[in-house]
Amino acid sequence: MIETILAPAEILAARCEARWPGESAEYRAARTALLAEEIELRRHIEQVAEQRRALPPGPEVTREYSFEGAEGPVTLEALFGDKDTLVVYTWMFGPQRERPCPMCTSLLSAWEGEALDIQQRIAFAVTARSPLDKLRAFAEERGWRHLPLYSDAEQTFSRDFGALAPDGGDIPQLLVFSRRDGTIRLFWAGEMDDSTADPGQDPRGAPDLMPLWTILDSTPEGRGADWYPSLTYPTK
């Protein structure tokens, strides 16, 4: 295998010809230095994704999990459909909640617009512990039409895969399962929690799943420390 030798990020950044009306020499120098770091970040994201894809076979899923979907009961295996990979997001909307987690909901609202594209490549499901009618009622309120929602009313799946806290609360989780030669395995799951958080930051995964933060991270104000998504907004 021939190893590709990459040009140093600083050289690539210096080659960039982007210039903006009225920019100062100070701004250009700082922006070019930042561009080199952005190139390094892009490369590291690719490196981490490659390392993830190279994981050895994960634990086999031997238990038969059942969910309630729009068409009735469905097993975890059936959620794969004709795909070999299944992504499951556990929505923080357990039976103890009158309303779902605003942060989860913000994320799912973004994925609503991507759901059909996602399902061209892989199988995709959103599970929550509340009854299906409750999930679908909120989806209608939010205007969701494409997210595949499933109730884990038995809570066995949520418990086994880290979506149920000891106190009965919800834990958001992204789970990736593979099916090869009829065997279902956990391929990858988010493992960042409070024990892995850096000072002053929430225990988010990397790369961050929320398009919201991708936008806000590019602004002078950043994410902020006293702001939170809302479940409802005034309509014009």
N, C-alpha and C positions, 0 to 999 in steps of 0.2 A: 504494500500500500504506500503510495507516494504522499508524503505529508505536505500540505499546502503551507507555505511560508507567507504569513501576512505582513504587510507593511506596517510599521509602527503607526499607532493611531495619530500621533502628533503630525506625521508626514501627510496622512490623509486629510487631517483637519486643515493643514496649511495649503493644501491643494484646492480646497473649497473656494469658489469664487463668489459666493453669496455676499452681497453688500446691500445696505439699506439706506435710503435717503436720509441725510443728516447725521449719520452715525459718527461718533468720535473715535479717535485712535484708541482711547482707553476702552471704549465699548468693544471695538473690534478685537483687541488683544484678549480681553476677558471672554468674549464670545467664542473665539477660536480655541482658547484653552478649555472652555466648557465643551465644545464640540468634540475634542479629543476624548474627554471623559464619556460623552454620550456614545461615541464609537466603541469605547472599551465596554460600556454597559451592554450595548447591543451584542457584542461578541460574547460576553459572559452569559447573557440570557441564552444564546445559542449553545454554549458549552454546557450549561445546566440542563437544557432540554435534551441534549445528546446523552448526557450522563443518566438522565431519567429513563430514556428509551432503552438504555443498556442494562437496566436493572435485571437481576436474575429472576426466575419465576417466583411470584409472590405466593402467599398462602392460599391453598385451595379452599373454595367455598363449598362445603359439603351439606350445609343446612338448606332446606327449601323454604325460602322466604316468600310470603304472600302479601300482596297489596290490593287495595281497592281502587280501580280506575274507572274511567267513564264507561267502559264496556263491561265492567264487572271485575271479579277477582282475577289477578294476574300474578304469576310467579316472577322471581328475579330473572330466571332464565328466559322467560317469555319477553321480558323487557328488552332483550337484545334484538328481537325481531330477526332480520336477515343480516345484522351487523356482527362483527367480531369484538367490538369494543363498546362498553356501556359506561356513560358518565352519569352519576347520581349526585344531585345536590340535596342536602337535607335542610329544608326551610324551617326557620325558627317560628313555628306556628303550632305549638302543642295545644292540647285540650285545655290547659290552664290559662291560655291567653284568649282574651276577647278579640284582640287585634294582633296581627303578626309583627315581627321585628321590622322596624322601618329600614334598617340597613340591608337586611336580606331582601326586602321588598324592592329597594332601589336597585340592587344587583339583578334581581330577576326581571325587573322592568326593562333593563338594558338587554338582558338575554332574550326577552320576548321578541325583540326585533331580529335576533340572530338565530332563533330556534329552528326555523326551517333550513337555514344554511348549515347549522350544526348537524342536523339529522341527515344531511346528504352524505356525511362522512362517518358518523358514529350514531349509536343509539343514545338517547338522552332522556332523563327522567328527573322530576322534582318530587321529593317525598316530604310529608309532614305528618305529625301524629294526630292532628285533628281529623274529624270525619270529613269525608270527601265533599259533602254538601257545603260545609263551611269553607273549604278551600275554594270550591268553584264559585261560591257567592262572592268571595273577596276578589277572585280573578275577574269576574264580570264587572265588579265595581271599578277595578283598576284598568279595565279595558284589555286584559290579556286574552288572546285568542289562540296562541300557538304553543304555549308552555304545556308539556305533558305532565299533569299533576296526578299524584297517587297518594292515597292515605295509608299510612303505616299504623293503623288503629291497634294492631296487636303489639306494636312497639318493640318487637323482637329484633328486627333489623336495626332500628335506631339504637337499641341498647348494645348490640354486638359490634356496631361500627362507629361508636363514639359520638352519637348524636343525642344522647340522653345523659344529662348530668345526674350525679348522685342525689341531688335534691329534687329531681323530677323536672328540672328546667331543660331548655333546649340548647343544643350546641350545633352551630353550623358546620357542615362538613362537605368537602368535595371528595368523591370516591370514584376511582376509575377501575373498572373490572374488565378482564379480558376473557374470551372464550376461544380456546384452541383445542381442536380434536375432542370436542365435547366436554372439556374440563373448564370450569369457571374458576378464575383466580382473581384475588385483589392485586391489581397492577401497581397502583399508587394511591395514596391518600394524603391530604394535608395533615401535617404533624406539628405545625407551629402553634404554640399556646402561650399562656402567661409566663411559663418557665423559659421560653426562648425569646421573649420580647426585649428590645433594647430600651434603655431609660427614655421616658418621654414619648414612647411610641406604643400604639396598640399592637397586639400580637398577630399582625396580618401576615399572610403568606407571601411568597415571592416566586414569580411575579404576581403582583396584585391582580385579583380577578375582576375588580370593579372599574369599568371605563370611566366612571365618575371621577375617581382619584387620578387617572391618567390625565384628564383634562385639568383638574385643579392643581396637580403637581407642576403644571407648566405655567402657572400664574404667579404674580408677585405675592398674593395672599396665601398661596398654598392651601393645604387642607383645613387649616384653622383648628383650634382646640375647643371652641365653644359653639360648634355648629353640628347639626345632625339632619339627615334627610327626613322628610315628612311623609306620612301616609296619604295626606290629601293636600291639594293646592287649590286656590281660588280659580275658578274658570272665568274667562273673559266673556 
